[in-house]
Amino acid sequence: MTVQETIFQIMKETAEEKGASIQPNLQLPIGELGFDSMDWAVIVVKLEQELGFDPFADGARFEINTVQDFVRLYQKE
């Protein structure tokens, strides 16, 4: 599975756990996914387990407006 596919799968699973259904796409504004801060924390932890790193671990701040921006953080490694 590619990084993008892994991220989309984890986003879908997180939404399903909340009883929601989403179809993430790269152009979708990140705020339209309906995730709160706890959801994002869970997503980041799951991605760290799957991909082996956390781009937020060093405290760096990123401008994330779309799903594509989020995916790019994980594709940099």
Secondary structure, 3 states (H helix, E strand, C coil): CCHHHHHHHHHHHHHHHCCCCCCCCCCCEHHHHCCCHHHHHHHHHHHHHHHCCCCCCCCCCCCCCEHHHHHHHHHCC
